[in-house]
């Protein structure tokens, strides 16, 4: 059995919207208050606050008369936000993430409910302190009763519910087809079979509309109702870009997993590449990291394999025919001729062929030769 989140949009009633607004506000208040307290304790006394101490502090806050509003909502989302904060701090102290930041009011809001704070009965979902079920647009049936439910509201005011359920993944039939992909900006990726997949460039498509909406927003008076409306228009354009990008990546990753038994990719350092001021916006719009992430978890469900080769492997400079490695290969060079075997290469197709060969070597040997020695790589299956 595996776990999978199923996300749906829902339309709350006026009473449910008010309850959720209070819940989001209380979760945000508790998270920010406890984070501020933990930060001060660490800075002044070098004391790390654990979950038990933070939970006791929450109980003390709820007993204060001026904070009685914390008792008007379910206590489960408040406890869950402390658990999430504990994980964020653990990741920071172990060097895996940055220090957690305070939550803001006008961006994404969420609250997590465990099994004790909701009821799922006959295809209807009831949240704690709410007598009516959520008006959910069930696009597909849940495979089982959810173990946790996360209710969220994005910057545009849309409401979503994410149900974490157990399901039985079914492996796809074994196929002999294997592919290597070289990711880029002009083409989102090029396969070792010579197939070029166009980069949709969603941000550039909506750039003029976004610029106009942002200019109008900048002219509105701070705190006015018109500024709030203009902010919503900007948020809707950003949401549209995000939805289009994710929809395209899901379709492409599903196609790659369905058609190939093994998918070989590069282990790119996307965060480091984003430091390039000229290419950062285009790299972010391409979504390379999200594409690889989707390939990895979908391959695990389908019984496929995704192999990530070493990022320093010279896939573009190496001749896929004879193995000759060029001294340099600027980005402006899109095709080249091997000085040794005189083979003509398309830069991206040649790189995809080398990535495929290196990935198959990883499956056979468990390591990848990058030119500097044996380097371990990741393999998802």
C-alpha positions in Angstrom: 0.0 0.0 0.0 1.1 3.5 -0.8 -0.2 6.9 0.2 -1.4 9.5 -2.3 -3.1 12.9 -2.0 -6.2 13.7 -4.0 -6.9 17.4 -4.4 -10.3 18.8 -5.2 -11.8 22.3 -5.4 -14.8 23.1 -3.2 -17.2 26.0 -2.7 -17.9 26.8 1.0 -21.1 28.3 2.3 -21.0 31.7 4.0 -20.8 30.1 7.5 -18.1 27.6 6.3 -16.1 30.5 4.8 -16.2 32.4 8.1 -15.2 29.3 10.1 -12.3 28.6 7.7 -11.2 32.3 7.9 -11.1 32.1 11.7 -9.2 28.8 11.5 -6.7 30.1 9.0 -6.2 33.2 11.2 -5.7 31.2 14.4 -3.3 28.8 12.7 -1.3 31.7 11.4 -1.3 33.4 14.8 -0.2 30.3 16.6 2.6 29.5 14.1 4.0 33.1 14.1 3.7 33.5 17.9 5.5 30.2 18.7 8.1 30.8 16.0 8.9 34.2 17.5 9.1 32.7 21.0 11.4 29.9 19.8 13.6 32.4 18.0 14.0 34.6 21.0 14.7 31.7 23.3 17.4 30.4 20.9 19.0 33.9 20.4 19.0 34.9 24.1 19.6 31.5 25.9 20.8 29.2 23.0 17.8 27.0 24.0 16.1 24.8 21.4 12.4 24.4 22.1 11.0 21.0 21.4 7.5 20.0 20.4 6.3 19.2 24.0 7.4 22.6 25.3 5.8 24.4 22.3 2.5 22.5 22.9 2.6 23.5 26.5 3.1 27.1 25.4 0.1 26.8 23.1 -2.0 25.6 26.0 -0.9 28.6 28.1 -1.8 31.0 25.2 -5.3 29.5 25.0 -5.9 30.2 28.7 -5.3 33.9 28.3 -8.5 36.0 28.2 -7.4 38.2 25.3 -6.7 35.1 23.2 -10.0 33.3 23.9 -10.7 33.3 20.1 -8.2 30.4 19.8 -10.9 28.2 21.5 -13.5 29.0 18.8 -11.9 26.8 16.2 -10.8 23.1 16.2 -7.6 22.5 18.2 -6.3 19.9 15.7 -5.1 22.4 13.1 -3.3 24.4 15.8 -1.4 21.3 17.0 -0.7 20.2 13.4 0.9 23.6 12.6 3.3 23.1 15.6 4.3 19.7 14.2 5.0 21.3 10.8 7.0 24.0 12.5 9.0 21.3 14.4 9.9 19.6 11.2 10.9 22.9 9.6 13.2 23.7 12.5 14.7 20.2 12.4 15.5 20.5 8.7 17.1 23.9 9.4 19.4 22.7 12.2 20.4 19.6 10.1 21.3 21.8 7.1 18.5 20.8 4.8 16.5 24.0 4.6 16.5 27.7 5.5 15.1 29.0 8.8 11.3 29.1 8.7 9.7 32.4 8.1 6.5 34.0 9.4 3.3 33.2 7.6 1.5 36.1 5.8 -2.2 36.8 5.6 -2.6 37.6 1.9 -0.9 34.5 0.4 -1.7 30.8 0.5 -3.5 29.7 3.7 -3.9 26.1 4.9 -5.1 24.0 7.9 -4.6 20.3 8.4 -7.2 18.1 10.0 -6.5 14.6 11.3 -9.1 11.9 11.6 -10.4 13.2 14.9 -11.4 16.5 13.4 -13.4 15.4 10.3 -15.9 12.8 9.1 -16.0 11.2 5.7 -19.3 9.5 5.3 -21.2 8.4 2.1 -19.0 10.5 -0.1 -19.5 13.6 2.0 -16.8 15.4 4.1 -17.6 17.2 7.3 -15.1 19.4 9.1 -15.0 19.9 12.9 -17.4 22.6 14.2 -19.3 22.6 10.9 -22.7 20.9 10.5 -22.9 20.9 6.7 -20.7 18.9 4.3 -18.3 20.7 2.1 -19.5 21.3 -1.5 -16.7 19.4 -3.2 -16.4 18.9 -6.9 -15.5 15.2 -6.9 -13.6 14.8 -10.1 -12.7 11.2 -9.2 -13.6 8.8 -6.3 -11.4 8.4 -3.3 -9.8 4.9 -3.1 -10.2 4.8 0.7 -11.2 6.9 3.6 -8.7 9.8 4.1 -6.3 9.7 7.0 -5.7 13.5 7.0 -7.5 16.4 5.2 -5.8 19.7 4.3 -8.0 22.6 3.5 -6.4 25.5 1.7 -7.2 28.9 0.2 -4.9 30.4 -2.5 -4.2 34.1 -3.1 -7.1 34.3 -5.6 -9.6 33.1 -3.0 -10.1 29.6 -4.4 -10.7 26.8 -1.8 -9.2 23.3 -2.2 -9.2 20.2 -0.1 -6.5 17.6 -0.2 -7.3 14.1 1.0 -4.4 11.8 1.9 -5.5 8.2 1.2 -4.0 4.8 0.9 -4.1 3.1 -2.5 -2.8 0.0 -4.2 -0.4 1.0 -7.0 -0.6 -1.1 -10.1 2.6 -1.7 -12.1 2.5 -1.1 -15.8 3.4 -4.0 -18.2 7.2 -4.3 -18.8 8.4 -2.7 -22.0 11.9 -2.8 -23.5 11.9 0.9 -24.4 14.4 3.1 -22.6 15.0 6.8 -23.2 17.4 9.6 -22.1 16.2 13.2 -21.9 18.2 16.4 -22.1 16.3 19.3 -20.6 16.7 22.8 -22.0 14.9 26.2 -22.5 14.1 26.3 -26.2 12.8 22.8 -26.0 11.7 21.6 -22.6 13.4 18.3 -23.2 14.8 16.4 -26.2 14.8 12.6 -26.1 17.5 10.2 -27.3 15.0 9.2 -30.0 15.3 12.7 -31.5 11.8 13.9 -30.3 11.8 17.6 -29.4 9.2 18.7 -26.9 8.5 22.4 -27.1 8.7 24.6 -24.1 5.3 26.3 -23.7 6.8 29.4 -22.0 3.7 30.1 -20.0 5.2 33.2 -18.2 6.1 34.8 -21.5 2.6 34.1 -22.8 0.9 36.1 -20.0 3.7 38.6 -19.6 1.9 41.6 -21.2 -1.3 40.9 -19.2 0.7 40.5 -16.0 2.6 43.7 -16.6 -0.5 45.7 -17.2 -2.2 44.3 -14.0 0.9 45.0 -11.9 1.1 48.6 -13.2 -2.5 49.2 -12.3 -1.9 47.7 -8.9 1.0 50.0 -8.2 -1.2 53.0 -8.7 -3.8 52.0 -6.1 -3.9 53.6 -2.7 -2.6 51.4 0.1 -5.4 49.7 2.1 -8.2 50.7 -0.4 -10.8 48.3 -1.7 -9.6 49.0 -5.3 -6.1 47.9 -4.4 -7.5 44.6 -3.0 -9.4 44.1 -6.3 -6.2 44.8 -8.3 -4.2 42.4 -6.2 -6.8 39.7 -6.9 -6.4 40.3 -10.7 -2.6 39.9 -10.4 -3.0 36.8 -8.3 -5.4 35.3 -10.8 -2.9 35.7 -13.6 -0.1 34.1 -11.5 -2.5 31.2 -10.7 -3.3 30.7 -14.3 0.4 30.5 -15.2 1.0 28.0 -12.4 -2.0 25.8 -13.4 -1.0 25.7 -17.0 2.6 24.8 -16.2 1.6 22.0 -13.8 -0.9 20.6 -16.2 1.6 20.4 -19.0 4.3 18.8 -16.7 1.9 16.2 -15.4 0.9 15.2 -19.0 4.5 15.0 -20.1 5.7 13.1 -17.1 2.9 10.6 -17.4 3.6 10.1 -21.1 7.3 9.4 -20.4 6.5 6.9 -17.7 3.8 5.1 -19.7 6.0 4.7 -22.8 9.4 3.8 -21.2 10.7 1.3 -18.7 13.8 3.4 -17.9 14.0 7.2 -18.1 17.5 8.7 -17.7 17.8 12.3 -16.7 20.5 14.7 -15.5 20.8 15.5 -11.8 20.7 19.3 -12.3 21.4 21.8 -9.5 18.4 24.0 -10.4 18.8 26.3 -7.4 22.3 27.1 -8.3 21.4 27.7 -12.0 18.7 30.1 -10.8 21.4 32.5 -9.7 22.0 33.5 -13.3 20.1 36.8 -13.6 19.6 36.4 -17.4 18.2 32.9 -17.3 16.6 32.5 -13.9 13.1 33.5 -15.0 13.2 31.1 -18.0 14.6 28.3 -15.8 11.9 28.8 -13.2 9.2 28.8 -16.0 10.5 25.6 -17.4 10.0 23.7 -14.2 12.9 21.2 -14.6 12.9 20.2 -10.9 9.2 19.6 -10.8 9.4 17.5 -13.9 12.0 15.2 -12.4 10.1 15.0 -9.1 7.0 13.9 -10.9 8.9 11.3 -12.9 10.4 9.9 -9.7 7.2 9.3 -7.8 5.2 8.2 -10.8 7.9 5.7 -11.7 7.7 4.2 -8.2 3.9 3.7 -8.6 4.1 2.3 -12.1 7.1 -0.1 -11.5 9.4 1.9 -13.8 12.9 3.3 -13.2 14.2 6.8 -13.3 18.0 7.2 -13.2 19.7 10.6 -12.5 23.2 10.7 -13.7 26.0 12.9 -12.3 25.5 16.6 -13.1 29.2 16.9 -14.1 29.0 14.3 -16.8 30.0 16.0 -20.1 26.8 15.0 -22.0 26.9 17.9 -24.5 30.7 17.9 -25.2 31.0 14.2 -25.6 30.6 12.5 -29.0 27.9 9.8 -28.6 29.6 7.8 -31.4 33.3 7.5 -30.5 33.4 9.1 -27.0 35.6 12.1 -27.9 35.2 15.0 -25.5 35.4 18.6 -26.7 37.4 21.1 -24.7 34.5 23.6 -24.6 30.9 23.8 -25.9 29.3 27.3 -25.6 25.5 27.5 -25.4 25.4 29.2 -28.8 26.7 26.0 -30.5 23.6 24.0 -31.5 25.3 21.5 -33.9 28.9 20.4 -34.2 31.1 17.9 -36.0 33.3 15.5 -34.0 37.0 16.1 -34.9 37.8 12.4 -34.4 35.1 10.4 -36.2 33.6 13.3 -38.3 30.1 12.5 -37.1 27.6 15.4 -37.2 25.7 16.0 -34.0 22.6 18.0 -33.0 23.7 19.3 -29.5 20.6 18.2 -27.7 20.0 14.9 -29.3 23.7 14.0 -28.8 23.4 15.0 -25.1 20.3 12.8 -24.7 22.1 9.8 -26.2 25.0 10.3 -23.8 22.6 10.6 -20.9 20.8 7.4 -21.9 24.1 5.5 -22.2 25.3 6.8 -18.8 22.0 5.9 -17.2 22.1 2.4 -18.5 25.7 2.1 -17.2 24.4 3.2 -13.8 21.8 0.4 -13.8 24.5 -2.1 -14.7 27.4 -0.9 -12.5 25.7 1.3 -9.8 27.9 4.3 -10.5 28.6 6.8 -13.2 31.9 8.0 -14.6 31.8 11.8 -14.8 35.4 12.3 -16.0 36.8 12.7 -12.4 36.1 9.2 -11.0 33.2 7.0 -9.8 30.3 9.1 -8.5 27.2 7.6 -6.9 23.9 8.6 -8.5 20.3 8.2 -7.6 18.0 5.6 -9.0 14.3 5.6 -8.4 12.3 2.4 -9.0 
